């Protein structure tokens, strides 16, 4: 029986060494890589995502489906549902979004008035 063993150099990837120096592939060892810009995501800082931390209050119907969403310091959206509890429209008091659905209840069009 013949056994072939390939030598794998796991210290490099496409010729780049792993490590924390410039030109190396950063590793997760708790050491700061000075050339790695992990402060931005697609050029946006964490402050640009602060709206994600906004709290909101949901009001549900007897079946448990959301009928109203109130965003703290912002708008309140009211949802209209059909008998199958699919959303047919929503309003924020200024604009109304009306949804058109196909036979599979997928939204096929949205009209804003």
N, C-alpha and C positions, 0 to 999 in steps of 0.2 A: 504494500500500500504506500502510495506517495502522498505526502501532505505538503501543500503549498502555503506558505505564510507570506503575506504582503506586509511590508513594514509601513506603518501609518505614522506620519509625523503630525500628531495632533497639536503640536505647539504652534503651527502656522496654518493660516487659512488663505488660500490664493496668494501665498508668499508674504502675508502680513503676520507679524508676531502678535501674540496677545500680551497686553500689559497696559500701563498707564501713561506711557510716554507718547509724544506726538508721532503720528504715523502708525500707531499700533491699534489693534482692536481692543476697545475697553472691556474690562472684566468687572464682575460684580464682587469686589472684595472690600468695599467700604472706603477705598482710597479715592480721593477726588481726581478725576482726569481733567486737567486744566484746559485741554483743547476740545472737550466734549460739551456742546451747548445743549444741555437738557432743560434749560430754563424756558424755552419756547416750543410751542407746538404749531407748526405751520406759520411761524412768525408771530404767534399770539401768546401773550403771557397769561398767567393764571387769573389775573384780574379781568381779562376779557371773557372769562367763563363764569364770572360771579353770578350771573342770572340763573345758573343751574342750582345755586344754593338757595334760591328764593323759595319760601314756603308757600303752600297753597292749601285751601280747604275744599274738600269735595263733598257735594250733596248727592245722595243716591236715591233712586226710586225704590219701591218695595221689592223689586227683583234684584237690587244690588247694583244696578247700572248707574253710572255718573250722569246726573242731569244738570249739574252746575259746578264750575270750578272757579274759585275766587283766589286770585294771586295776591299775596301780601304786597301792598303799595302799588298795585296795578289794576288790571282789568278783571272783570267778572264775566265769564263765558257761560251762557245758558244753552243747553243742548235740547233739541226736539228729537224724539225717538218715535219710530213706527211701532206697530203691534209686536214685532219680533225683536224690539229693542235695538235696532240699528239706528245710528244717528242719521237723521235726514237733513238737519240744519243746526247751525250754532250762531249765536249772536253775542257781541260784546256791548250792545247798546248803541253802537255807532254803525257797525257793518254787520251784515248777515251773510254767512256762507251756506249755500244750499248745495246738497250733494245728490247727484244722480247715480243710481246703482243699476247694474245689470242683473240678469236672472240669478247669478251666483252671489248677489249682494256685494260685489266688488264696486268700489267707487270708480265711475267712469268719467265723471265731469264734476267740476266745482264752479259755481257761479257766485260771485261776490257782488252784493248790492249795498 
